[in-house]
């Protein structure tokens, strides 16, 4: 992705949802991105949200050491240009910092920097993990020194509280927001006509970054083979939308298995209306991932009004729900048999699909709207040390 595409098109990330949610609560957002594509600080505007973007040049020492293969234990701590980040915080009068991932060396540096400048630093959770021998030594110190953690998943919130010995008051269970003005139900017949999908087919859709193992796409294809074999006279379609490092592997696997009814749109689609069109053309959504944090793809599908069949991992159960409140079915990760059974159940039962779809949409309305999440973020940031936001911003 080019920087121009990021500035003018990209909206799928949780960060841009945060910017919209915070704006609804009267707080502006400043994005700080470290990149090797610029040689000096560069200020831009993210067109879809109106938020300020700062590009921070990756430190030369980090780039040189990365080339020669320096130790992974210390190298990540050199990746953030502390002086440039300080200049951004000062120039934008930032009243708080939200760092993507607290299980990350950048979080440790941000906490130290924030403490030195009297700015509260918050960490968020998006399925990060420790990758060096240094982090276990520093992380307990920086977690206890930060202003608070924003964790959407109940299981991760409990783990963080146990692992770091912090009080529940310093952890906010706040979900990722969804823009319901964009992700809304649409006419299925019109969507199918636009995409060339047969009106009578039963369609399952998936969209996201193509990483075969992490996203469980191999499991999905194995399950789909069983689903289609058991229903030889039914027009079944599996639509995969996305790009990524494993796209060639996925294409080869589809050809090798020879599974019928699979369409792979091998490209990143940044336009949300185009993505929504693919979702509106479907009957149900599949998320077979082996690893996730709090995947926006599930919320997008639920907001459009699709029942979900998803792996029971990380924050996914918090999104989909359980029992009578559920907007879909949960299955163990990596279990092709369970995935086959769940997909088959919804394919064979239109009444159940409709009931779960209605519940999915209701859950999004009640829990994940921009206004609801923005109010929770504002309350937590102010309660944990951010000064009232007049003329201030949150750096993310």
TORVOLUM-50447 format. One record per residue: residue in one letter; y, z, x of N, C-alpha, C, O, CB in turn. Coordinates in steps of 0.2 Angstrom, whole numbers, plus 5000, padded with zeros to 4 digits. Glycine has a CB too. Example, Ala and Ser with C-alpha at 12.3 -4.5 7.8 and 13.67 -1.06 7.14 Angstrom:
BEGIN
A497250395066497850395062498450395066498350425071497850455057S498950355064499550365068500050395064500650405067499750295070
// end
This chain:
BEGIN
X499450005004500050005000500650005004500750045009500050064995X501149965003501749965006502250015004502150044998502149895006X502750035008503250085006503650054999503850094995503750095011X503749994999504049964993503649974987503949994982504249884995X503049964988502549974982502650044980502650064974501849954983X502550094985502650164983503250184979503250214974502550204989X503850154982504450174979504550144972504850174967505050144983X504250084970504450044964503850044959503950034953504549974966X503250064961502650054957502250114956501950134950502249994959X502050154961501550204961501750264957502250284957501450224968X501250274952501350334948500750374946500750424943501650304941X500150354949499550384948499450454950499050494948498950344950X499750474956499650534959499950594955500450584951500050534966X499650654956499850714953500550734955500950764951499450774955X500850714961501450724963502050694958502550734957501650704970X501950634956502450604952502450634945502950644941502250534951X501850664943501750704936502150764937502550784932501050714934X502150794943502550854944503250844944503650884941502350884951X503450784947504150774946504450764939504950784938504350704950X504050734935504250724928504250784924504650804921503750674925X503750834926503650894922504250944924504550974920502950924924X504350944931504950984933505650964930506051004929504950984941X505650894930506350864927506450884920506950904918506350794928X505850894916505950914909506150984909506351014904505250904906X506051024914506251094915506851104918507051164920505651134918X507251054920507851054923507851064931508351084934508251114920X507351044934507251054941507150984944506650944942506651104943X507450964949507350894952506850904958506850954961508050864954X506550854960506050854965506250804971506550754970505350834962X506050824977506150784983505450774986505150824988506650814988X505250714987504650704990504750694998505150655000504250644987X504350725002504350725009503650695011503150725011504550785013X503650625014503050595016503150585023503650555026502950525012X502650605027502550595034502150525035501650515032502250655038X502450485039502150415040502350385047502850395050502450365034X501850345049501950315056502350245055502450205059501350295059X502550235048502850165047503650165048503950115048502650145040X503850225049504650225050504750265057504350305059504950265045X505250245060505450275067505950325066506150365071505750215071X506350335061506850385059506850405052506550365048507550355062X507150465051507150485044507450425039507950395041507650545043X507150425033507450365029507450395022506850425020506950305029X507950395018508050415011507950365006508350315007508650455011X507550365001507450314996507450354989507450414989506850274997X507350314984507250344977506650314974506450254975507850324973X506250354971505650334968505850314961506050354957505050394967X505850244960506050214954505850244948506150254943506050144955X505150244947504850264940505050334938505150354932504150264940X505150384943505350454941506150474942506350514940504950504944X506450434947507150444949507150504954507650524956507450474943X506550524957506550574962506750544969506550484970505850614962X507050584973507150564980506550564984506150614983507750614983X506450514988505950514993506250515000506750475002505550444992X505950555005506150555012505550535015504950565015506450625014X505550485020505050465024505250505031505750495034504950395025X504750545033504750575040504350545045503750535044504550655039X504650525051504250485056503750535059503850585061504650455061X503050515059502550555062502750565070502950515073501850515062X502650625072502850645079502550595084501950585083502750715080X502850575089502550535094501950565098501450535100503050505099X502050635099501550665102500850665098500350655101501750745104X500950675092500350665087500050595088499450595088500550685080X500450545087500150475087499850465094499350435094500750425086X500150485100499850475106499150505107498650485109500250495112X499150575105498550615105497950585100497350585102498650685104X498150555095497750535090497350475093496750465092498050515083X497750435097497450375100496950385105496450355105498050325103X497050435109496650455114496050505112495650525116496950485120X496050515105495450555103495550635104495050665106494850535105X496150665104496250735105495850775100495650755095496950755105X495750835102495350885098495550885091496150895090495250945101X495150885086495250885079495450955077495750965072494750865075X495351005081495551075079496351085080496551115075495251125084X496651055084497351065085497751005083498351015081497551075092X497550945083497850885081498250885075498850865074497450825082X497950915069498250915063498850955062499350945058497750935057X498951005067499551045067500151015070500651035070499351115071X499950955073500550915077500750865072501250825074500350885083X500450855066500650795062501250795058501550745056500050785057X501550855057502150865053502750875058502750925062502050925048X503250835057503850845061504350905058504750895054504250785061X504250965061504551025058505351015058505651035053504351085062X505650985063506350975064506550935058507150945055506550955070X506250875057506450825052506350865045506850855040506050765052X505850895044505750925037506250975036506550985030505050965037X506451015041507051065040507651025038508051055034507151105047X507850975041508450935040508450915032508950915029508450875044X507850895030507750875023507850925018508250925013507050835022X507550985020507651045016508451065015508651085010507251105018X508751065021509451075021509851025017510351045013509651085028X509750965019510150915016510150905008510550895005509950845018X509550925005509350924998509450984995509350994989508750894997X509651044999509751104996509151134992509151154986510351114991X508551124995507951134992507851214991507951254995507351104995X507651234985507551304983506851324984506651384983507851314977X506351274985505651294985505251234988505551184988505351314979X504651254991504251194994503551204990503251254990504151205001X503351144988502651144985502251104990502351044990502551124978X501751124993501351094998500651064995500351104992501251135004X500551004995499950974993499351004997499350995003499850904993X498951044994498351084997498551145002498951135006497951035002X498251195000498351255005497851255010497851295015498351325001X497251225008496751215014496951155018496551105018496051205010X497451165022497751105025498251135031498651175029498051055021X498151105037498651135042499351125040499751165043498451095049X499551075037500251065035500551125031501051145031500350995031X500051155027500251215023500451275028500951305026499651235018X500051285033500151335037500851325041501251375041499651335043X501051265043501651255046502251265041502751285042501651185049X502151235035502651245029502851315028503351335027502451205023X502251355028502451435027502851465032503351495031501751465026X502651445038503051475044503751445044504251485045502751455051X503851385042504551355042504951385036505551405037504451275041X504551395030504951425024505151495026505651515024504451425018X504651535029504851605030505451605035505851655034504251645033X505551565040506051565044506751545041507251565043505951515050X506751505035507351485032507451525025507951505022507251415031X506951565024507051605017506951565011507251575006507751635017X506451515012506351465006505551485004505151475008506351395008X505451504998504751514996504351454996504551394994504751544989X503751454999503251404999502651414995502351464995503051395007X502451364991501851364987501351314989501551264991502151354979X500751334988500251284989499851264983499851304978499651314994X499651204983499251184977498551164979498451154985499651124973X498151154974497451134975497251064973497351054967497051184972X496951024977496750964975496150944979496050884981497250904977X495650994980495050984983495050974990494550944993494650924980X495451004994495451015001494951055004494651105000496151025004X494851055010494451105013494551115021494951065023493651085012X494351165024494451175031494051125035493551105034494251245033X494451095040494151045045494151065052493951025056494450985043X494451125054494451145061494351215062494251255057495151125064X494251235068494051305070494651345070494651405070493651305076X495251315070495851355070496051375063496351435062496451315073X495951335058496151355051495851425049496251455046495951305046X495251435050495051505047495351565050495451615047494251515048X495651555056496051605059496751615056497051675055496151595067X497051555055497751555052497851565045498251595042498151495054X497351535041497451525034497451595030497851595025496851485031X497051645032497151705028497851735029498151765024496651755030X498151725035498851745036499351705032499751735029499051745044X499351645032499851605029499751605021500251605017499751525031X499151615018499051615011499351685009499751685004498251615009X499251735013499551805011500351805012500651835008499251855015X500551755016501251755017501651705013502251705012501451735024X501251665009501651615005501851644998501651704997501151555003X502251614994502551634988502051634983502051684978503151604986X501551594983501051584978500651524978500851474982501351594971X500051524974499651464974499651434967499551474962498951484976X499651374966499651334960498951304960498851254963500151284959X498451334955497751314955497551294948497651344944497351364958X497351234947497251214940496551234938496351254932497251144940X496051234943495351254941495151324942495351364946494851214946X494851344936494651424936494251444941494351494944494351434929X493751404943493251424948493651424955493451474959492651374949X494051384957494451384963494951444963494951474968494851314964X495251454958495651514957495251584959495551624963496051524950X494651584956494251644958494051644965494051704968493651644953X493851584968493651584975494251604979494151644984493451514976X494851574978495451594982495651664982495751694987496051554980X495551694976495751764976495251804980495451854983495751784968X494551794979494051824983494151814991494151864995493351804981X494251754993494251735000494851765003494751785009494251655000X495451765000496051785004496351855001496851875004496551735002X495951884997496151954995496851954992497252004993496151995001X497051904988497751904985497651924978497151914975498051834986X498251954975498151974968498251914963498451854965498752024966X497951924957498051864952498751844950498851794948497651894946X499151894951499851874950500151824954500651794952500351944950X499851814960500151764965499751694964499951654968500051784972X499351694959499051624957499151604950499151644945498251634958X499451544950499651514943499051464941498951414945500351484943X498751474935498351424933498751374929498751374923497751454928X498951324932499351274929499051204930498951184936500151274932X498951164925498551104925499051044928499651054928498251084919X498750994930499150934931499450904924499050914919498750874935X500050874924500350854918500150784917499950744922501050864918X500150754911500050684909500650664905500850704900499450674905X500950604906501450574902501150544896500950484896501850524907X501250574891500950554884501350494881501050454877500950604879X501950484884502350424882501950354885502050304882503050424884X501650364890501250304893500550304891500350254889501350314901X500250364892499550364891499450384884499350444882499150414896X499350334879499350344872498750304870498650244873500050334869X498550314864498050274861498350204859498950194858497750304854X497850154859498150084858497550044854497050074852498250044864X497749984851497349944847496749924852496849874856497749894844X496149934850495549914854495449844854495349814859494949954852X495549814848495449744847495949704851495749654854495449724839X496549724851497049684854496949694862496949644865497749714853X496749754864496549764871495949714873496049684879496449834873X495449714869494849674871495049604871494849564875494349684866X495449574866495649504866496049484872495949434875496049494860X496449534875496849524881496449514887496649484892497449574881X495949554887495449564893494849514893494449514898495249634894X494749484887494149444886493549484886492949464888494049404892X493549544882492949584881492749574874493149574869493149664882X492049554873491849544866491949604862491949664863491049534867X492149584855492349634851491849684849491849744847492649604844X491149654849490649694846490249734852489849774850490149644843X490449724858490149764863490349834863490849854861490349734870X489849874866490049944868490149954875489849934880489349994866X490749974876491049974883491150044886491450084883491749934883X490950054892491050114896491550094902491450044905490350144899X492050134903492450114909492550174914492450234912493150104906X492650154920492850204925493450164929493450104930492250214930X493950214932494450184936494550234941494550294940495050164932X494750214947494950254953494850224959494850164960494550324952X494850274964494750244971494050234973493650284971495050304976X493850184976493150164977492950194983492950164988493150084977X492550254982492250284987491550304985491450344980492550354990X491050264987490350264984490050334983489850344977489950214988X490050374988489750434988490150484984489850524980489550454995X490750494986491150544983491250534976491250584972491850544987X491350474974491450454967490850454963490850444957491950394966X490250454966489650444963489550384959489150384954489550504958X489750324962489650264959488950234959488750194955490150214962X488650254965487950244965487550274960487050244957487650264972X487650334958487350374952487450334946487050334942487550444952X488150314945488350284939487950214938487650204932489050264939X487850174943487450114943486750124941486450094937487550074949X486450184944485750194943485650214936485150194933485550254948X486150254933486050274926486150214922485850214916486650334925X486650174923486750114919486150074919486050044913487350074922X485850064924485250024924484750054919484450014915484850024931X484650114919484150144914484450144907484050124902484050224916X485150144906485450144899485250074896485050064891486150154899X485450024900485349954898484649934897484449894892485649904903X484149954901483449944901483149964894482749934891483049974907X483450024892483250054886483450024880483250044874483350134886X483949984880484349954875484449874876484949854876485049984873X483849844876483849764878484249724873484449674875483149744879X484349744867484649704862485349724861485649694856484149704856X485649774864486249794863486749764868486549764874486349874863X487349744866487849714871488249774874488649804871488349664867X488049794880488349844884488749824890488449774893487749894886X489349854891489749834896489949894900490149944897490349794894X489949894907490149944911490749904915490649864919489649974916X491349934914491949904918492149954923492350014921492549894913X492249934929492449974935493049944937493149884939491949974941X493649984938494249964940494550004946494650064945494749964934X494649974951494950004957494849974964494449924964494650074957X495149994969495049974975494950034980495050084978495649924978X494750014986494650064991494150044997493949994997494350124988X494050095001493650075007492950055006492650015010493650135012X492650075001491950064999491850004994491349994992491550124997X492449964993492349914988491849864990491449844985493049884987X491849844996491249794998490549824997490149784995491349775005X490449884998489849914997489649914990489049904988489849985000X490149934986490049934979489849864976489349864972490649964975X490149814978490049744976489349724978488949694974490549694979X489149744984488449734987487949764983487349744981488349744994X488049834981487549874977487449844970486949844968487849944977X488049824967487949784960487549724961487149714956488649774958X487649684966487249624967486549644968486049604966487549584972X486449694972485749714974485349734968484749714967485749764980X485649774964485249804959485149754953484749764949485649864956X485649714952485549664947485649694940485349664935484949624948X486049744939486149774933486549734928487049704931486449844934X486349724922486749684918487349714915487349774914486249654912X487849674913488449704910488949734914489349774911488249744904X488949734920489349764925489949714927489849664930489049794931X490549734926491149704929491549744933491749804931491549674923X491649724939492049764944492749724946492749674949491649764951X493249754944493949724945494149764952494349814952494449744940X494049724957494049754964494849744966495049704970493649714969X495249784964495949784966496249854963496049884958496349724963X496749874967497149934965497649904960497949854960497549964971X497649944954498149924949498649984948498450034946497749914942X499249964950499750014950500150024943500450074941500250004955X500149964940500449964933500050004928499549984926500549884931X500450054925500050094921499850064914499350084911500450154919X500250014912500149984906499549944906499149934902500749944903X499449914912498849874913498149914914497649904911498849834920X498249974917497750024917497550044910496950054908497850084921X498050064906497950084899497650034895497250054891498650104896X497749974896497449914892496749914894496349914889497749844895X496449934900495749934901495449994898494849994895495649934909X495850054898495550104894495550094887495050114883495950174896X496050064884496050054877495450004874495250014869496750024875X495249964879494749914877494049954877493549914876494749864882X493950014879493350044880493150094874493550104870493350084887X492550114874492250164869492150224872492250274868491650134866X492050234878492050304882492150294889492150234892491350334880X492250354892492450354899491850394903491650434901493150384900X491750364909491250404914491650424920491950384923490650354915X491450484922491750514929491150544932490950604931492250564928X490750504936490150524939490250564946489750564950489650474940X490850584948490950604955490550664957490350704953491750624955X490450664964490050714967490650774969490450834970489650694973X491250744970491750794973492450774970492550714970491750794980X492750824967493450804964493850874965493550924966493350784957X494450864963494950924963495050934955494750974952495550924967X495550894953495850904946496050824945496650814945496450954945X495550784943495650714943496050694937495850704931494950674943X496650654939497050634933496750584929496850574923497750604937X496250544932495850494928495550514922495650484917495350464933X495350574922495050604916495550624911495450604905494650674918X496150644913496650654908496950594905497050594899497250694911X496950544909497250474907496750454901496950424896497250424912X496150454903495650434898495650474891495650444886494950434901X495750534892495750584886496350574882496350574876495650654888X496950554885497550544882497550484878497850474873498150544887X497150434881497150364877496650374871496650334866496850314882X496250424871495850444865495150424867494750394862496050404859X494850434873494150414874493750474875494050524879494150374881X493150484873492750534874492450524882492450474884492150544870X492350584885492250584892491550604894491250654891492750624896X491150574898490550594901490750604908490850564912489950544900X490750674911490950684917490550734921490150774918491650714917X490550734927490250784932490550854931491150864930490250764939X490050904931490350974930490551004937490151044939489751014926X491050984939491351004946492051024946492450994942491150944951X492251074950492951094951493251104945493051134940493251034956X493851064944494251074938494051034932494451034927494951064940X493550994932493350944927493250984921493450964915492850904929X492851034921492651074915493251104911493351114905492151134916X493751124915494451144913494751094909495151104904494851174918X494751034911495050974907494650954901494950944896495050914912X494050944902493650924896493450974891493450954885492950894899X493351034893493251094889492551094887492151054890493551074882X492351154884491651164882491551184875492051194871491351224887X490951174872490751194866491151144860491251084861490851264864X491351184855491751144850492451124852492651084848491851194844X492651144857493351124860493351064865493851044867493751184863X492651044866492650994871492850924869492750904863491850994874X493050884874493250814873492750774876492950714877493950804875X492150794877491650754880491050794882490950854880491950714887X490650764886489950794888490050804896490250764900489350754886X489750864898489750874906489050874908488550894905490050944907X488950844914488250834917488250854924488850854927488050764917X487750874927487750904934487850844939487650784937487050924936X488250854944488450794949487850774952487350814954488950824954X487750704953487250674957486550664953486050644955487150714963X486650684946486050684942486050624938486350624932485950754938X485650574940485650504936485350514930485550484925485350454940X484850554929484450564923484950594917484950574912483850604924X485250644919485750684915486250634913486450634907486050744918X486550594917487050544916486850494911487150474906487350514922X486250474912485850424908485850454901486050414896485250404910X485650514900485550544893486250554890486250534884485150614894X486750574894487350584890487650514888487950514883487850624895X487650464893487950404891487550374885487850344880487950354897X486950374885486550354879486650384873486650354868485750354881X486750454873486950484867487550464864487550454858486950564869X488050454868488650434865488650354863488950334858489250444870X488350314867488250244865487950244858488050194854487850204870X487450284857487050274851487350314845487050304839486350304852X487850354846488150394840488850384840489250424843487950464842X489050334836489850324835490150374832490750384834489950254831X489850414828490150474824490350524829490850554829489750494819X489850544834489950594839490550564844490950604846489350604843X490550504846491050474850491750484847492250504850490950404851X491850474840492450484837492650554837493250564838492450454830X492250594836492350674835492650694842493150734842491750714833X492250674847492450694854493150664856493550694860491950684859X493250604854493850564856494450604853494950614856493850494854X494350624846494950654843495050724846495650744847494750674836X494550764848494650824852494950814859495350854861493950864853X494750764862495050744869495750734868496150764872494750684872X496050704863496750684862497050754861497650764863496850634857X496750794856497050854854497150904860497650934861496650894849X496650904865496750944871497350924875497650964878496050944875X497350864876497950834880498650854877499050884880497950764881X498650844870499250864867499450944868500050954869499250854859X498950984868499051054868499151084875499551134875498551094864X498851054880498851084886499151044892499351084897498151094888X499250984892499350944898500050904897500150864902498850904899X500450914892501050874891501550894897501550944900501350884884X502050844898502550854903502950924902503050964906503050794904X503150934895503550984893503151054894503451104897503750984886X502551054892502151114893502051134900502051194902501451104890X501851084905501751104912502351114915502451164919501351044915X502951084914503551094917503851164915504051194920504051044914X503751184909503951254908503551304912503851354914503851274900X502851294913502451344917502651344924502651394927501751324916X502751284927502951274934503651314935503751354940503051204936X504151304931504751334931504751414931505051444935505251314926X504351434926504251504926503951534932504151594934503851524919X503451504935503051534940503551524947503551574950502451494942X503851474948504251464954504851514954504951544959504551394954X505151524948505751574947505451644948505751684952506051574941X504851664945504551724946504351744953504351804955504051734941X504251694957503951704964504451694969504251684975503351664965X505151694967505651694973506151634973506551634977505251694979X506051574969506451524969507151544966507051574960506151464966X507651534969508351544965508451504959508151444959508951544970X508851524954508951474949509151404951509551394956509551504944X508851354948508851284951509451244950509451184952508351254947X510051274948510651234948510851214955510851244960511251284945X510851144955511051104961510451114967510551094973511651134964X509851134965509351144969508751094968508751064962509051214970X508351084972507751044971507151074974507151124978507850974975X506551054972505951074975505651014979505550964977505351094969X505451034985505150984990504450984989504151034989505351004997X504150924988503450914988503150874993502550864993503250894981
// end
